[in-house]
């Protein structure tokens, strides 16, 4: 069982930056592939970025390439999402998720049904 708690959301102007954190409970954090998803009002939850168990591989949605960076610290049981050059269309609730099946080299990080555990979400609002 893994519990995930996101933090770091807030209100920022377009062009600004935010860093989200996701703290995980449990002793097996390094055995989970991790992902960040987001959901805007009236839209489906969509993949943003993913990171393998070791942190050696990362996966980005086209909409955030070059702007968002995912990283993890397995010693601290935490995954981070650094968001730069934010746009109003990045406004959403951001969720972190943990997967016991996604490993290094997997092509499935964008598939939300491959994740076992989800956090409660943190709101990110980007004003124009």
N, CA, C and O atoms as a GROMACS GRO file, in nm:
protein
  512
    1UNK      N    1   0.085  -0.119   0.000
    1UNK     CA    2   0.000   0.000   0.000
    1UNK      C    3   0.089   0.124   0.000
    1UNK      O    4   0.185   0.133   0.076
    2UNK      N    5   0.054   0.218  -0.086
    2UNK     CA    6   0.128   0.344  -0.096
    2UNK      C    7   0.029   0.459  -0.084
    2UNK      O    8  -0.075   0.460  -0.149
    3UNK      N    9   0.064   0.555  -0.001
    3UNK     CA   10  -0.015   0.678   0.007
    3UNK      C   11   0.068   0.792  -0.050
    3UNK      O   12   0.187   0.804  -0.021
    4UNK      N   13   0.004   0.874  -0.132
    4UNK     CA   14   0.072   0.983  -0.201
    4UNK      C   15   0.008   1.116  -0.161
    4UNK      O   16  -0.114   1.129  -0.160
    5UNK      N   17   0.092   1.212  -0.128
    5UNK     CA   18   0.043   1.345  -0.090
    5UNK      C   19   0.116   1.450  -0.171
    5UNK      O   20   0.238   1.466  -0.160
    6UNK      N   21   0.041   1.522  -0.253
    6UNK     CA   22   0.098   1.629  -0.334
    6UNK      C   23   0.098   1.762  -0.259
    6UNK      O   24   0.015   1.786  -0.172
    7UNK      N   25   0.193   1.847  -0.295
    7UNK     CA   26   0.197   1.983  -0.241
    7UNK      C   27   0.266   2.073  -0.341
    7UNK      O   28   0.329   2.027  -0.436
    8UNK      N   29   0.254   2.203  -0.318
    8UNK     CA   30   0.326   2.300  -0.400
    8UNK      C   31   0.243   2.372  -0.504
    8UNK      O   32   0.294   2.459  -0.574
    9UNK      N   33   0.116   2.337  -0.515
    9UNK     CA   34   0.031   2.407  -0.611
    9UNK      C   35   0.002   2.549  -0.567
    9UNK      O   36   0.034   2.589  -0.455
   10UNK      N   37  -0.058   2.625  -0.657
   10UNK     CA   38  -0.093   2.762  -0.624
   10UNK      C   39  -0.126   2.843  -0.747
   10UNK      O   40  -0.148   2.789  -0.855
   11UNK      N   41  -0.129   2.974  -0.727
   11UNK     CA   42  -0.160   3.068  -0.835
   11UNK      C   43  -0.031   3.134  -0.882
   11UNK      O   44   0.048   3.182  -0.801
   12UNK      N   45  -0.010   3.135  -1.013
   12UNK     CA   46   0.112   3.194  -1.070
   12UNK      C   47   0.076   3.264  -1.200
   12UNK      O   48  -0.019   3.226  -1.268
   13UNK      N   49   0.153   3.367  -1.233
   13UNK     CA   50   0.130   3.436  -1.358
   13UNK      C   51   0.191   3.358  -1.475
   13UNK      O   52   0.285   3.280  -1.457
   14UNK      N   53   0.136   3.379  -1.592
   14UNK     CA   54   0.192   3.316  -1.712
   14UNK      C   55   0.339   3.350  -1.725
   14UNK      O   56   0.381   3.464  -1.704
   15UNK      N   57   0.418   3.249  -1.760
   15UNK     CA   58   0.563   3.266  -1.770
   15UNK      C   59   0.637   3.232  -1.642
   15UNK      O   60   0.759   3.222  -1.642
   16UNK      N   61   0.563   3.214  -1.534
   16UNK     CA   62   0.624   3.184  -1.406
   16UNK      C   63   0.653   3.036  -1.388
   16UNK      O   64   0.635   2.956  -1.480
   17UNK      N   65   0.698   3.001  -1.267
   17UNK     CA   66   0.737   2.865  -1.236
   17UNK      C   67   0.674   2.818  -1.105
   17UNK      O   68   0.641   2.899  -1.018
   18UNK      N   69   0.658   2.689  -1.094
   18UNK     CA   70   0.616   2.623  -0.971
   18UNK      C   71   0.686   2.489  -0.962
   18UNK      O   72   0.720   2.428  -1.064
   19UNK      N   73   0.707   2.443  -0.840
   19UNK     CA   74   0.758   2.308  -0.822
   19UNK      C   75   0.661   2.232  -0.732
   19UNK      O   76   0.635   2.271  -0.619
   20UNK      N   77   0.609   2.123  -0.786
   20UNK     CA   78   0.522   2.035  -0.711
   20UNK      C   79   0.603   1.922  -0.649
   20UNK      O   80   0.702   1.876  -0.706
   21UNK      N   81   0.559   1.878  -0.533
   21UNK     CA   82   0.620   1.763  -0.467
   21UNK      C   83   0.513   1.659  -0.442
   21UNK      O   84   0.395   1.691  -0.424
   22UNK      N   85   0.556   1.535  -0.440
   22UNK     CA   86   0.466   1.424  -0.406
   22UNK      C   87   0.541   1.333  -0.311
   22UNK      O   88   0.637   1.266  -0.349
   23UNK      N   89   0.495   1.331  -0.188
   23UNK     CA   90   0.559   1.248  -0.085
   23UNK      C   91   0.485   1.116  -0.073
   23UNK      O   92   0.363   1.113  -0.063
   24UNK      N   93   0.560   1.007  -0.074
   24UNK     CA   94   0.502   0.874  -0.069
   24UNK      C   95   0.532   0.807   0.064
   24UNK      O   96   0.641   0.821   0.119
   25UNK      N   97   0.434   0.735   0.114
   25UNK     CA   98   0.454   0.655   0.234
   25UNK      C   99   0.505   0.518   0.193
   25UNK      O  100   0.503   0.483   0.075
   26UNK      N  101   0.549   0.439   0.289
   26UNK     CA  102   0.591   0.303   0.258
   26UNK      C  103   0.738   0.293   0.229
   26UNK      O  104   0.804   0.393   0.202
   27UNK      N  105   0.790   0.169   0.235
   27UNK     CA  106   0.933   0.146   0.220
   27UNK      C  107   0.974   0.102   0.081
   27UNK      O  108   1.092   0.077   0.056
   28UNK      N  109   0.878   0.090  -0.013
   28UNK     CA  110   0.911   0.035  -0.144
   28UNK      C  111   0.899   0.139  -0.254
   28UNK      O  112   0.870   0.106  -0.369
   29UNK      N  113   0.921   0.264  -0.220
   29UNK     CA  114   0.902   0.371  -0.317
   29UNK      C  115   0.984   0.347  -0.443
   29UNK      O  116   0.935   0.372  -0.553
   30UNK      N  117   1.106   0.300  -0.428
   30UNK     CA  118   1.194   0.282  -0.544
   30UNK      C  119   1.149   0.168  -0.637
   30UNK      O  120   1.208   0.150  -0.743
   31UNK      N  121   1.048   0.094  -0.599
   31UNK     CA  122   0.998  -0.013  -0.685
   31UNK      C  123   0.880   0.032  -0.770
   31UNK      O  124   0.820  -0.049  -0.841
   32UNK      N  125   0.845   0.160  -0.763
   32UNK     CA  126   0.732   0.214  -0.838
   32UNK      C  127   0.777   0.312  -0.945
   32UNK      O  128   0.856   0.403  -0.920
   33UNK      N  129   0.724   0.290  -1.067
   33UNK     CA  130   0.731   0.397  -1.164
   33UNK      C  131   0.633   0.504  -1.123
   33UNK      O  132   0.526   0.474  -1.070
   34UNK      N  133   0.667   0.630  -1.148
   34UNK     CA  134   0.584   0.741  -1.101
   34UNK      C  135   0.542   0.829  -1.217
   34UNK      O  136   0.613   0.840  -1.317
   35UNK      N  137   0.427   0.889  -1.203
   35UNK     CA  138   0.379   0.979  -1.306
   35UNK      C  139   0.305   1.097  -1.247
   35UNK      O  140   0.254   1.092  -1.135
   36UNK      N  141   0.301   1.203  -1.324
   36UNK     CA  142   0.215   1.318  -1.294
   36UNK      C  143   0.109   1.328  -1.405
   36UNK      O  144   0.139   1.320  -1.524
   37UNK      N  145  -0.013   1.346  -1.361
   37UNK     CA  146  -0.126   1.367  -1.452
   37UNK      C  147  -0.192   1.498  -1.413
   37UNK      O  148  -0.166   1.552  -1.306
   38UNK      N  149  -0.278   1.549  -1.499
   38UNK     CA  150  -0.354   1.669  -1.466
   38UNK      C  151  -0.495   1.659  -1.524
   38UNK      O  152  -0.519   1.589  -1.623
   39UNK      N  153  -0.585   1.731  -1.460
   39UNK     CA  154  -0.723   1.731  -1.506
   39UNK      C  155  -0.780   1.872  -1.494
   39UNK      O  156  -0.790   1.927  -1.384
   40UNK      N  157  -0.818   1.928  -1.606
   40UNK     CA  158  -0.882   2.058  -1.611
   40UNK      C  159  -1.034   2.039  -1.605
   40UNK      O  160  -1.082   1.932  -1.641
   41UNK      N  161  -1.108   2.139  -1.561
   41UNK     CA  162  -1.254   2.126  -1.553
   41UNK      C  163  -1.315   2.085  -1.686
   41UNK      O  164  -1.286   2.145  -1.790
   42UNK      N  165  -1.398   1.982  -1.682
   42UNK     CA  166  -1.467   1.937  -1.801
   42UNK      C  167  -1.383   1.855  -1.897
   42UNK      O  168  -1.428   1.821  -2.006
   43UNK      N  169  -1.259   1.824  -1.856
   43UNK     CA  170  -1.171   1.747  -1.944
   43UNK      C  171  -1.129   1.616  -1.878
   43UNK      O  172  -1.141   1.598  -1.757
   44UNK      N  173  -1.079   1.527  -1.963
   44UNK     CA  174  -1.028   1.400  -1.912
   44UNK      C  175  -0.895   1.422  -1.840
   44UNK      O  176  -0.822   1.518  -1.869
   45UNK      N  177  -0.863   1.332  -1.748
   45UNK     CA  178  -0.732   1.335  -1.684
   45UNK      C  179  -0.627   1.296  -1.789
   45UNK      O  180  -0.642   1.196  -1.859
   46UNK      N  181  -0.522   1.375  -1.798
   46UNK     CA  182  -0.423   1.351  -1.901
   46UNK      C  183  -0.283   1.338  -1.843
   46UNK      O  184  -0.250   1.396  -1.740
   47UNK      N  185  -0.202   1.259  -1.911
   47UNK     CA  186  -0.064   1.236  -1.872
   47UNK      C  187   0.019   1.362  -1.893
   47UNK      O  188   0.001   1.434  -1.991
   48UNK      N  189   0.110   1.387  -1.799
   48UNK     CA  190   0.201   1.502  -1.810
   48UNK      C  191   0.345   1.453  -1.826
   48UNK      O  192   0.410   1.478  -1.928
   49UNK      N  193   0.394   1.384  -1.723
   49UNK     CA  194   0.531   1.332  -1.725
   49UNK      C  195   0.538   1.204  -1.644
   49UNK      O  196   0.455   1.181  -1.556
   50UNK      N  197   0.640   1.122  -1.673
   50UNK     CA  198   0.661   1.001  -1.596
   50UNK      C  199   0.810   0.979  -1.573
   50UNK      O  200   0.894   1.034  -1.644
   51UNK      N  201   0.841   0.897  -1.472
   51UNK     CA  202   0.980   0.868  -1.441
   51UNK      C  203   0.991   0.723  -1.396
   51UNK      O  204   0.905   0.672  -1.323
   52UNK      N  205   1.098   0.658  -1.440
   52UNK     CA  206   1.116   0.517  -1.407
   52UNK      C  207   1.159   0.500  -1.262
   52UNK      O  208   1.188   0.598  -1.193
   53UNK      N  209   1.163   0.376  -1.217
   53UNK     CA  210   1.194   0.346  -1.077
   53UNK      C  211   1.330   0.401  -1.037
   53UNK      O  212   1.348   0.454  -0.927
   54UNK      N  213   1.425   0.386  -1.125
   54UNK     CA  214   1.561   0.431  -1.094
   54UNK      C  215   1.580   0.580  -1.114
   54UNK      O  216   1.674   0.639  -1.061
   55UNK      N  217   1.491   0.641  -1.190
   55UNK     CA  218   1.506   0.782  -1.226
   55UNK      C  219   1.586   0.803  -1.352
   55UNK      O  220   1.605   0.917  -1.396
   56UNK      N  221   1.635   0.694  -1.413
   56UNK     CA  222   1.720   0.709  -1.532
   56UNK      C  223   1.641   0.747  -1.656
   56UNK      O  224   1.696   0.807  -1.748
   57UNK      N  225   1.513   0.711  -1.659
   57UNK     CA  226   1.432   0.739  -1.779
   57UNK      C  227   1.314   0.828  -1.742
   57UNK      O  228   1.248   0.808  -1.640
   58UNK      N  229   1.288   0.925  -1.827
   58UNK     CA  230   1.172   1.012  -1.809
   58UNK      C  231   1.091   1.018  -1.939
   58UNK      O  232   1.143   0.991  -2.047
   59UNK      N  233   0.965   1.054  -1.925
   59UNK     CA  234   0.872   1.053  -2.037
   59UNK      C  235   0.786   1.178  -2.027
   59UNK      O  236   0.733   1.209  -1.920
   60UNK      N  237   0.771   1.250  -2.138
   60UNK     CA  238   0.699   1.377  -2.135
   60UNK      C  239   0.587   1.378  -2.237
   60UNK      O  240   0.599   1.321  -2.346
   61UNK      N  241   0.478   1.443  -2.202
   61UNK     CA  242   0.376   1.473  -2.302
   61UNK      C  243   0.427   1.585  -2.392
   61UNK      O  244   0.504   1.671  -2.348
   62UNK      N  245   0.385   1.583  -2.517
   62UNK     CA  246   0.431   1.685  -2.611
   62UNK      C  247   0.399   1.826  -2.562
   62UNK      O  248   0.476   1.920  -2.588
   63UNK      N  249   0.289   1.842  -2.494
   63UNK     CA  250   0.244   1.975  -2.453
   63UNK      C  251   0.334   2.040  -2.348
   63UNK      O  252   0.327   2.160  -2.326
   64UNK      N  253   0.420   1.959  -2.283
   64UNK     CA  254   0.504   2.015  -2.177
   64UNK      C  255   0.653   1.998  -2.204
   64UNK      O  256   0.736   2.036  -2.122
   65UNK      N  257   0.688   1.941  -2.317
   65UNK     CA  258   0.831   1.919  -2.350
   65UNK      C  259   0.908   2.050  -2.346
   65UNK      O  260   0.867   2.152  -2.400
   66UNK      N  261   1.022   2.043  -2.279
   66UNK     CA  262   1.108   2.161  -2.269
   66UNK      C  263   1.067   2.258  -2.160
   66UNK      O  264   1.139   2.354  -2.133
   67UNK      N  265   0.952   2.236  -2.097
   67UNK     CA  266   0.904   2.327  -1.991
   67UNK      C  267   0.895   2.258  -1.856
   67UNK      O  268   0.925   2.319  -1.753
   68UNK      N  269   0.853   2.132  -1.854
   68UNK     CA  270   0.833   2.058  -1.729
   68UNK      C  271   0.941   1.952  -1.715
   68UNK      O  272   0.983   1.891  -1.813
   69UNK      N  273   0.985   1.931  -1.591
   69UNK     CA  274   1.086   1.828  -1.563
   69UNK      C  275   1.044   1.749  -1.440
   69UNK      O  276   1.010   1.806  -1.336
   70UNK      N  277   1.046   1.617  -1.453
   70UNK     CA  278   1.017   1.530  -1.340
   70UNK      C  279   1.149   1.477  -1.285
   70UNK      O  280   1.243   1.450  -1.360
   71UNK      N  281   1.154   1.461  -1.153
   71UNK     CA  282   1.270   1.401  -1.089
   71UNK      C  283   1.222   1.328  -0.964
   71UNK      O  284   1.109   1.346  -0.920
   72UNK      N  285   1.310   1.247  -0.909
   72UNK     CA  286   1.272   1.174  -0.788
   72UNK      C  287   1.392   1.159  -0.697
   72UNK      O  288   1.506   1.155  -0.743
   73UNK      N  289   1.364   1.150  -0.570
   73UNK     CA  290   1.466   1.125  -0.468
   73UNK      C  291   1.419   1.004  -0.391
   73UNK      O  292   1.334   1.015  -0.303
   74UNK      N  293   1.473   0.887  -0.424
   74UNK     CA  294   1.426   0.764  -0.360
   74UNK      C  295   1.462   0.758  -0.212
   74UNK      O  296   1.395   0.689  -0.135
   75UNK      N  297   1.565   0.830  -0.172
   75UNK     CA  298   1.600   0.833  -0.029
   75UNK      C  299   1.497   0.912   0.052
   75UNK      O  300   1.480   0.888   0.171
   76UNK      N  301   1.428   1.005  -0.015
   76UNK     CA  302   1.326   1.085   0.053
   76UNK      C  303   1.185   1.043   0.017
   76UNK      O  304   1.088   1.106   0.061
   77UNK      N  305   1.171   0.937  -0.062
   77UNK     CA  306   1.037   0.890  -0.104
   77UNK      C  307   0.955   1.002  -0.166
   77UNK      O  308   0.836   1.017  -0.138
   78UNK      N  309   1.019   1.081  -0.251
   78UNK     CA  310   0.953   1.198  -0.307
   78UNK      C  311   0.980   1.209  -0.456
   78UNK      O  312   1.090   1.182  -0.504
   79UNK      N  313   0.877   1.250  -0.529
   79UNK     CA  314   0.891   1.281  -0.671
   79UNK      C  315   0.852   1.428  -0.689
   79UNK      O  316   0.762   1.479  -0.622
   80UNK      N  317   0.921   1.493  -0.781
   80UNK     CA  318   0.903   1.636  -0.802
   80UNK      C  319   0.859   1.665  -0.945
   80UNK      O  320   0.888   1.589  -1.038
   81UNK      N  321   0.789   1.775  -0.960
   81UNK     CA  322   0.755   1.825  -1.094
   81UNK      C  323   0.791   1.973  -1.099
   81UNK      O  324   0.724   2.056  -1.038
   82UNK      N  325   0.898   2.004  -1.171
   82UNK     CA  326   0.937   2.142  -1.191
   82UNK      C  327   0.868   2.194  -1.316
   82UNK      O  328   0.884   2.138  -1.425
   83UNK      N  329   0.790   2.300  -1.301
   83UNK     CA  330   0.713   2.354  -1.412
   83UNK      C  331   0.761   2.496  -1.440
   83UNK      O  332   0.748   2.585  -1.355
   84UNK      N  333   0.815   2.518  -1.558
   84UNK     CA  334   0.863   2.649  -1.600
   84UNK      C  335   0.782   2.700  -1.719
   84UNK      O  336   0.711   2.623  -1.784
   85UNK      N  337   0.792   2.828  -1.745
   85UNK     CA  338   0.723   2.889  -1.859
   85UNK      C  339   0.576   2.850  -1.862
   85UNK      O  340   0.522   2.809  -1.965
   86UNK      N  341   0.512   2.862  -1.748
   86UNK     CA  342   0.373   2.818  -1.736
   86UNK      C  343   0.280   2.901  -1.823
   86UNK      O  344   0.300   3.020  -1.844
   87UNK      N  345   0.178   2.833  -1.874
   87UNK     CA  346   0.078   2.894  -1.962
   87UNK      C  347  -0.060   2.879  -1.898
   87UNK      O  348  -0.081   2.789  -1.817
   88UNK      N  349  -0.155   2.966  -1.933
   88UNK     CA  350  -0.290   2.951  -1.878
   88UNK      C  351  -0.349   2.812  -1.904
   88UNK      O  352  -0.426   2.761  -1.822
   89UNK      N  353  -0.315   2.752  -2.015
   89UNK     CA  354  -0.368   2.618  -2.045
   89UNK      C  355  -0.308   2.508  -1.958
   89UNK      O  356  -0.351   2.393  -1.967
   90UNK      N  357  -0.210   2.541  -1.874
   90UNK     CA  358  -0.158   2.443  -1.777
   90UNK      C  359  -0.244   2.439  -1.652
   90UNK      O  360  -0.221   2.355  -1.564
   91UNK      N  361  -0.341   2.528  -1.642
   91UNK     CA  362  -0.429   2.530  -1.525
   91UNK      C  363  -0.505   2.398  -1.514
   91UNK      O  364  -0.572   2.355  -1.608
   92UNK      N  365  -0.495   2.335  -1.396
   92UNK     CA  366  -0.558   2.204  -1.374
   92UNK      C  367  -0.529   2.160  -1.231
   92UNK      O  368  -0.450   2.222  -1.159
   93UNK      N  369  -0.595   2.053  -1.192
   93UNK     CA  370  -0.555   1.982  -1.071
   93UNK      C  371  -0.450   1.879  -1.113
   93UNK      O  372  -0.470   1.801  -1.206
   94UNK      N  373  -0.337   1.881  -1.043
   94UNK     CA  374  -0.226   1.791  -1.076
   94UNK      C  375  -0.221   1.676  -0.976
   94UNK      O  376  -0.226   1.697  -0.854
   95UNK      N  377  -0.211   1.556  -1.029
   95UNK     CA  378  -0.209   1.435  -0.949
   95UNK      C  379  -0.079   1.358  -0.971
   95UNK      O  380  -0.032   1.346  -1.084
   96UNK      N  381  -0.022   1.306  -0.863
   96UNK     CA  382   0.086   1.210  -0.884
   96UNK      C  383   0.029   1.070  -0.867
   96UNK      O  384  -0.072   1.049  -0.799
   97UNK      N  385   0.097   0.976  -0.929
   97UNK     CA  386   0.049   0.838  -0.931
   97UNK      C  387   0.167   0.743  -0.930
   97UNK      O  388   0.275   0.775  -0.979
   98UNK      N  389   0.146   0.625  -0.872
   98UNK     CA  390   0.250   0.524  -0.860
   98UNK      C  391   0.206   0.396  -0.928
   98UNK      O  392   0.092   0.352  -0.916
   99UNK      N  393   0.300   0.335  -1.001
   99UNK     CA  394   0.270   0.213  -1.073
   99UNK      C  395   0.369   0.104  -1.035
   99UNK      O  396   0.490   0.125  -1.034
  100UNK      N  397   0.315  -0.013  -1.004
  100UNK     CA  398   0.400  -0.127  -0.970
  100UNK      C  399   0.443  -0.204  -1.094
  100UNK      O  400   0.528  -0.293  -1.086
  101UNK      N  401   0.386  -0.169  -1.211
  101UNK     CA  402   0.415  -0.248  -1.332
  101UNK      C  403   0.505  -0.175  -1.432
  101UNK      O  404   0.563  -0.239  -1.520
  102UNK      N  405   0.516  -0.045  -1.420
  102UNK     CA  406   0.593   0.032  -1.518
  102UNK      C  407   0.739   0.039  -1.477
  102UNK      O  408   0.772   0.090  -1.370
  103UNK      N  409   0.825  -0.014  -1.563
  103UNK     CA  410   0.968  -0.014  -1.534
  103UNK      C  411   1.045   0.067  -1.635
  103UNK      O  412   0.987   0.138  -1.718
  104UNK      N  413   1.177   0.056  -1.629
  104UNK     CA  414   1.262   0.126  -1.725
  104UNK      C  415   1.232   0.076  -1.865
  104UNK      O  416   1.222  -0.044  -1.888
  105UNK      N  417   1.219   0.168  -1.958
  105UNK     CA  418   1.198   0.130  -2.096
  105UNK      C  419   1.054   0.106  -2.134
  105UNK      O  420   1.024   0.083  -2.252
  106UNK      N  421   0.963   0.111  -2.038
  106UNK     CA  422   0.822   0.088  -2.072
  106UNK      C  423   0.770   0.201  -2.159
  106UNK      O  424   0.811   0.316  -2.144
  107UNK      N  425   0.680   0.167  -2.248
  107UNK     CA  426   0.618   0.268  -2.336
  107UNK      C  427   0.481   0.307  -2.285
  107UNK      O  428   0.406   0.375  -2.355
  108UNK      N  429   0.446   0.265  -2.163
  108UNK     CA  430   0.308   0.280  -2.116
  108UNK      C  431   0.290   0.384  -2.007
  108UNK      O  432   0.186   0.383  -1.941
  109UNK      N  433   0.384   0.471  -1.984
  109UNK     CA  434   0.371   0.566  -1.874
  109UNK      C  435   0.252   0.660  -1.889
  109UNK      O  436   0.203   0.714  -1.790
  110UNK      N  437   0.205   0.678  -2.010
  110UNK     CA  438   0.092   0.769  -2.032
  110UNK      C  439  -0.042   0.703  -2.004
  110UNK      O  440  -0.145   0.771  -2.005
  111UNK      N  441  -0.043   0.574  -1.980
  111UNK     CA  442  -0.169   0.501  -1.960
  111UNK      C  443  -0.209   0.507  -1.814
  111UNK      O  444  -0.146   0.442  -1.730
  112UNK      N  445  -0.311   0.583  -1.782
  112UNK     CA  446  -0.348   0.601  -1.641
  112UNK      C  447  -0.396   0.471  -1.577
  112UNK      O  448  -0.391   0.458  -1.455
  113UNK      N  449  -0.442   0.375  -1.657
  113UNK     CA  450  -0.492   0.250  -1.599
  113UNK      C  451  -0.378   0.159  -1.553
  113UNK      O  452  -0.404   0.056  -1.491
  114UNK      N  453  -0.254   0.195  -1.582
  114UNK     CA  454  -0.140   0.117  -1.535
  114UNK      C  455  -0.089   0.164  -1.399
  114UNK      O  456   0.011   0.112  -1.348
  115UNK      N  457  -0.157   0.263  -1.340
  115UNK     CA  458  -0.115   0.315  -1.210
  115UNK      C  459  -0.205   0.259  -1.100
  115UNK      O  460  -0.327   0.251  -1.115
  116UNK      N  461  -0.141   0.221  -0.989
  116UNK     CA  462  -0.214   0.158  -0.880
  116UNK      C  463  -0.263   0.257  -0.775
  116UNK      O  464  -0.368   0.237  -0.715
  117UNK      N  465  -0.186   0.362  -0.753
  117UNK     CA  466  -0.215   0.455  -0.643
  117UNK      C  467  -0.211   0.598  -0.694
  117UNK      O  468  -0.132   0.634  -0.782
  118UNK      N  469  -0.301   0.680  -0.636
  118UNK     CA  470  -0.313   0.820  -0.676
  118UNK      C  471  -0.317   0.909  -0.552
  118UNK      O  472  -0.368   0.870  -0.447
  119UNK      N  473  -0.261   1.029  -0.568
  119UNK     CA  474  -0.275   1.129  -0.463
  119UNK      C  475  -0.408   1.201  -0.476
  119UNK      O  476  -0.488   1.172  -0.565
  120UNK      N  477  -0.431   1.296  -0.385
  120UNK     CA  478  -0.558   1.368  -0.383
  120UNK      C  479  -0.559   1.488  -0.477
  120UNK      O  480  -0.664   1.546  -0.503
  121UNK      N  481  -0.443   1.526  -0.527
  121UNK     CA  482  -0.434   1.635  -0.623
  121UNK      C  483  -0.400   1.768  -0.559
  121UNK      O  484  -0.429   1.791  -0.442
  122UNK      N  485  -0.338   1.855  -0.639
  122UNK     CA  486  -0.309   1.991  -0.595
  122UNK      C  487  -0.341   2.085  -0.711
  122UNK      O  488  -0.308   2.058  -0.827
  123UNK      N  489  -0.406   2.196  -0.679
  123UNK     CA  490  -0.454   2.288  -0.783
  123UNK      C  491  -0.340   2.378  -0.830
  123UNK      O  492  -0.267   2.436  -0.749
  124UNK      N  493  -0.326   2.390  -0.961
  124UNK     CA  494  -0.234   2.486  -1.022
  124UNK      C  495  -0.317   2.578  -1.110
  124UNK      O  496  -0.388   2.532  -1.200
  125UNK      N  497  -0.307   2.708  -1.085
  125UNK     CA  498  -0.380   2.806  -1.164
  125UNK      C  499  -0.281   2.906  -1.222
  125UNK      O  500  -0.203   2.967  -1.150
  126UNK      N  501  -0.286   2.921  -1.354
  126UNK     CA  502  -0.195   3.013  -1.423
  126UNK      C  503  -0.279   3.126  -1.482
  126UNK      O  504  -0.366   3.104  -1.566
  127UNK      N  505  -0.251   3.247  -1.436
  127UNK     CA  506  -0.328   3.362  -1.484
  127UNK      C  507  -0.258   3.426  -1.603
  127UNK      O  508  -0.135   3.424  -1.614
  128UNK      N  509  -0.337   3.482  -1.691
  128UNK     CA  510  -0.280   3.544  -1.814
  128UNK      C  511  -0.249   3.692  -1.792
  128UNK      O  512  -0.201   3.759  -1.883
   0.00000   0.00000   0.00000
